[in-house]
């Protein structure tokens, strides 16, 4: 079992403390620190950093899985690189993941808005739709029908129309939280530094070499992000995972080609 290193330990402690503080003491921290859609009034640039330390309040599972991953794969890298180089990598992958996630969401949001405008939904109606918050699907449908001024009824329209209505509301109002982007960068680095280490998942308990396991995991996330089909359930920021992995790969290749040691120790 890996010995937990000092920096990794401190990262885990910060994540746990913020989870407990948000869950039991001051829930508004979630809105302040989670990464919001850029057009949402709750958005702030600091959230590209702070969202890495926030996790879903619905269940501690999100926090536990991420922190176990940071411990298992981050500690060997900190031992190899030292504190400064590890922290640079960790934050670069996490921030990069947030930027990729924002870019993909922005593209998908604007594509949905363009579709709705082309079929006659006005900008004013779109603004009202994206500001519907914290309601179940039935109430959401009622509110959308009340907003639309044409004869269009959401229950009588095509599946594509309904999907785009839901898309703009969810993209606008659903913030991203978690250390998963940074963790995926760490996974890439671990796979490149320790390619023959054996890894396994709980539901697939067959040990597989990291050099095969990690690319397969990233490919699965990419597939889920592109298709919307996920083996791990909904509410997962697949493109943040892929973004963290891509940023991690770019940094690793740069360091390999340039013998970059500025951040050592």
PyMOL commands that set and color helices and strands:
alter all, ss='L'
color gray80, all
select helices_A, chain A and resi 6-25+29-33+47-53+61-81+83-118+123-130+137-147+154-156+159-173+180-193+210-227+238-258
alter helices_A, ss='H'
color red, helices_A
select strands_A, chain A and resi 198-201+204-209
alter strands_A, ss='S'
color yellow, strands_A
deselect
rebuild
show_as cartoon
